[in-house]
Amino acid sequence: MDNGNIFKVWGRRRRILLTDKTEIDLVSLKKNCFCSTHNHKYKINKFTVVSGKVRIESEYGNIILTKNESFEVRPPLKHRFFALEDSVMIECAYVETGKIDANDIKRESQGGRIVKNKEMTLDDMRKKGLLSL
């Protein structure tokens, strides 16, 4: 973390607001990068694209979002985001009951990026010496 930024293999997350019920992050995504496939037990995610083009992938299908478009993912739907180009989006997570819990995430696979036309996770890139994170 640096000046409120959390750096990820797919880009950067900056926390804007955190309350008992809501967390809002500004998310900067690098082209051809993706977050982990995961789901939540209670947390609802709403993704709104500020600039760029992002695909939200879920077990029910995919949706492509561009500037000013939003999509909401409700528990327990597995999902991930994939940047089709350098993008910025706002991620608003909230709960209808209880409190926001940082541990309310179950990861199925790691995030990563496309390298030589192949999806590579963070661990894959480390093993091949392609990343020094």
C-alpha positions as CSV (number, residue, x, y, z in Angstrom):
1,M,0.0,0.0,0.0
2,D,1.3,3.4,-0.9
3,N,-0.5,6.7,-0.2
4,G,-3.8,4.8,0.1
5,N,-3.2,2.8,-3.1
6,I,-3.2,-1.0,-3.0
7,F,-1.2,-2.3,-6.0
8,K,-2.4,-5.5,-7.7
9,V,-1.2,-7.5,-10.7
10,W,-4.1,-6.1,-12.6
11,G,-3.7,-2.4,-11.5
12,R,-4.4,-0.3,-8.5
13,R,-7.2,0.1,-6.0
14,R,-7.7,3.3,-3.9
15,R,-10.1,3.4,-1.1
16,I,-12.4,6.4,-1.2
17,L,-14.9,5.6,1.5
18,L,-15.3,2.9,4.2
19,T,-18.3,2.7,6.6
20,D,-20.0,-0.2,8.4
21,K,-22.2,-0.8,5.4
22,T,-20.3,0.5,2.4
23,E,-16.9,0.6,0.8
24,I,-16.1,2.6,-2.3
25,D,-12.9,2.2,-4.3
26,L,-11.5,3.8,-7.4
27,V,-10.0,1.0,-9.4
28,S,-7.5,1.5,-12.2
29,L,-7.1,-1.5,-14.5
30,K,-4.3,-2.4,-17.0
31,K,-5.3,-3.7,-20.4
32,N,-5.6,-7.5,-20.6
33,C,-5.5,-7.9,-16.8
34,F,-8.1,-9.5,-14.5
35,C,-8.9,-10.0,-10.9
36,S,-9.4,-13.3,-9.1
37,T,-12.5,-15.3,-9.7
38,H,-14.4,-15.0,-6.4
39,N,-17.7,-14.6,-4.7
40,H,-19.0,-13.1,-1.5
41,K,-21.5,-14.4,1.1
42,Y,-23.0,-11.0,2.0
43,K,-21.2,-8.2,0.0
44,I,-22.9,-6.8,-3.1
45,N,-20.6,-5.3,-5.7
46,K,-21.7,-2.5,-8.1
47,F,-19.1,-1.7,-10.8
48,T,-19.4,1.6,-12.7
49,V,-16.9,2.3,-15.6
50,V,-15.5,5.8,-15.6
51,S,-13.3,5.3,-18.6
52,G,-12.2,2.4,-20.8
53,K,-13.9,-1.0,-21.4
54,V,-14.3,-3.8,-18.8
55,R,-15.8,-7.2,-19.1
56,I,-17.6,-8.5,-16.0
57,E,-17.5,-12.3,-16.1
58,S,-19.8,-14.5,-14.0
59,E,-21.0,-18.0,-14.0
60,Y,-24.2,-16.8,-15.8
61,G,-22.4,-15.0,-18.6
62,N,-20.4,-11.9,-19.4
63,I,-21.3,-8.2,-19.8
64,I,-19.1,-5.5,-21.3
65,L,-19.3,-2.1,-19.7
66,T,-18.1,1.2,-21.1
67,K,-18.1,4.7,-19.8
68,N,-21.0,5.5,-17.4
69,E,-22.3,1.9,-17.5
70,S,-22.8,-0.1,-14.3
71,F,-23.5,-3.7,-13.3
72,E,-24.3,-5.2,-9.9
73,V,-23.2,-8.6,-8.7
74,R,-25.2,-10.1,-5.8
75,P,-24.1,-13.0,-3.6
76,P,-23.2,-15.8,-4.0
77,L,-22.5,-15.2,-7.7
78,K,-18.9,-16.0,-8.8
79,H,-17.4,-13.2,-10.8
80,R,-14.3,-11.4,-11.9
81,F,-13.5,-8.3,-14.0
82,F,-11.3,-8.2,-17.1
83,A,-9.9,-5.0,-18.6
84,L,-10.3,-5.0,-22.4
85,E,-8.4,-1.7,-22.4
86,D,-6.8,0.5,-19.8
87,S,-9.8,1.4,-17.7
88,V,-10.9,3.2,-14.5
89,M,-14.0,2.1,-12.6
90,I,-15.7,2.8,-9.3
91,E,-16.4,-0.3,-7.2
92,C,-19.1,0.2,-4.6
93,A,-19.5,-2.7,-2.3
94,Y,-22.3,-2.8,0.3
95,V,-24.3,-5.1,2.6
96,E,-28.0,-5.1,3.3
97,T,-27.6,-6.7,6.7
98,G,-24.7,-6.8,9.1
99,K,-21.4,-5.0,8.5
100,I,-18.8,-4.9,5.7
101,D,-16.3,-7.7,6.4
102,A,-12.9,-7.6,4.7
103,N,-12.9,-11.5,4.9
104,D,-16.2,-11.8,3.0
105,I,-14.4,-13.2,-0.1
106,K,-13.9,-16.7,-1.3
107,R,-11.3,-16.9,-4.1
108,E,-11.5,-19.6,-6.7
109,S,-8.6,-18.5,-8.8
110,Q,-5.9,-15.8,-8.8
111,G,-5.9,-12.6,-10.7
112,G,-3.4,-12.1,-13.5
113,R,-2.8,-10.9,-17.0
114,I,-2.6,-12.1,-20.6
115,V,1.0,-12.8,-21.5
116,K,1.8,-14.1,-25.1
117,N,-1.9,-14.7,-25.7
118,K,-2.2,-16.9,-22.5
119,E,-3.9,-16.2,-19.2
120,M,-1.2,-16.2,-16.5
121,T,-1.9,-15.8,-12.8
122,L,0.4,-13.9,-10.5
123,D,2.0,-17.2,-9.3
124,D,2.5,-18.3,-12.9
125,M,4.3,-15.0,-13.7
126,R,6.5,-15.3,-10.6
127,K,7.5,-18.8,-11.4
128,K,8.5,-17.8,-14.9
129,G,10.4,-14.8,-13.7
130,L,8.1,-12.4,-15.5
131,L,7.2,-10.4,-12.4
132,S,9.0,-9.2,-9.4
133,L,6.0,-8.6,-7.1
